[in-house]
Amino acid sequence: MDVLVNNAGIGVFSPLETTSDEAIRHLFETNAFSVMAMVRAIVQHMMAEQAGATVREEAGSHAIYVSKPQPVADIIEAAAG
């Protein structure tokens, strides 16, 4: 595996004050924790090979949706060492 592309994600397109906790948890489960699972699945291989890259693609402009890039960036950065 040379490249891991993190491109899947969902958005919650409603005002924060009317969005349920369940919807926000689902968003983070999908957008942040799924990235962590994929990085964990491949990072040991990349480290053993001393090669590889992760690519993170983002889209969206809604406050709740765009709240996810920092946790995702932190996960990827931590895996990179």
C-alpha positions, -999 to 999 in steps of 0.1 A, spaced: 0 0 0 16 32 -11 -13 57 -5 -43 59 18 -69 83 5 -94 94 31 -123 107 10 -155 94 26 -176 115 48 -211 128 55 -225 162 64 -252 174 88 -269 203 72 -289 218 100 -282 245 126 -262 233 155 -288 243 180 -314 220 163 -292 191 155 -295 161 177 -266 146 197 -273 113 178 -268 131 144 -235 147 156 -222 114 170 -230 96 137 -211 124 118 -180 119 140 -183 81 139 -183 83 101 -160 112 95 -133 109 122 -134 74 136 -135 57 102 -104 76 93 -87 64 124 -97 28 117 -83 30 82 -50 47 93 -46 20 120 -52 -7 95 -24 4 72 1 24 92 21 -6 104 26 -16 68 37 18 58 61 21 88 76 -13 80 82 -2 44 93 32 55 71 46 27 36 56 20 14 86 23 -21 96 35 -43 120 16 -72 138 32 -98 154 10 -124 177 25 -155 194 12 -183 213 28 -190 246 43 -215 239 71 -203 245 107 -209 210 119 -194 193 88 -163 214 88 -157 208 125 -142 174 116 -110 183 98 -89 190 129 -95 157 146 -89 139 113 -57 159 107 -45 151 142 -51 113 137 -31 114 104 -3 135 119 0 112 149 2 82 127 29 98 106 50 103 138 
